[in-house]
Amino acid sequence: MNKGMASNPEIYMMVLSYRLKSSFYSLTAEKREAMSAATSDLFTGYSGDLVNHHSYRSMRSDGDIVFWYSAHSPEAIEAVKFSLNDKFSAYMRPNYSMISLYEDSPYLKPGNVLDDTLRQQPLKYFVAYPMSKQPEWYLLDYEERKKIMAEHIGMALADPEGRMVRSYTTYSYGLGDQEFVVLYETDSLAAWSHATRKLREARARKWIVNETPIIVGILREKLF
């Protein structure tokens, strides 16, 4: 095992979207306040098991709340999901989820301690979506794939608006319906959109087969 792998134990990530039920909208302001506090308390109770956790208001029409959290064990990921469903099922229901592994890229030398990248001050907006590649991608020689990805990464780093975006590429081979879950944080959705448009010119786009649904959220300390 190389040094980079040794310094980065397994990190499991979960993106969990909820739709509020009609029963929520009949709650008084005081009860909504209590629900926000209970949500915060729930995550605080698991803080010893989690690497990070953030809560967002969703901008999608089919979802209202998004939780993004990570842990070193799948058991911790599941425990939080179960607790959310158990505690708040009267007022919201899960409508989409993605689980993945956050690991060093096979195309880059190990660098940062991955735990540390997740413990930065969160940015205002969150974007996440599943992604898969055509089977032909995996039949390319590794050095060719590395060259193609180097172009993609170089374009992102050279773009001033791209540098305003934090990116997390995670892997879900055999764990979900997708091969990757890609996540981003930014303080400007416009910068994110412009950087994304620019990367459409990268050669790596040729092998992408799915990037939906795209989840966009706004960071909230008080959710309800």
PEDAPE-V591053 format. One line per field, one symbol per residue. psi: psi as a letter, one per 30 degrees, with the letter a starting at -180 (. if undefined). burial: 1 if it has 16 or more other C-alpha atoms within 10 Angstrom, else 0. Layout:
psi=???
burial=???
//
This chain:
psi=kleeeefilkjkkkkjkkkklffeffkleeeeeeeeeeeeeeeefgeffkelklklkkglfglekkkklllfkfeeeeeeeeeeeeegffflkkfklkklkjlkkfglkkclkeeeffglkklelkkkllkllkefeffkkeeeeeeeeeeeeeeeffjeeefgkkkjklkhkffaflflkkkkklgjfeeeeeeeeefffkffffgkfkhllkkklkkkeje.
burial=00010001011111111111000100000001001100110010010011111111110000111111111101011001100110000011110001111111000001000110000001001111111110000000000000011001101100001101111111110000011111111110101100100010010100000010001111100111
//
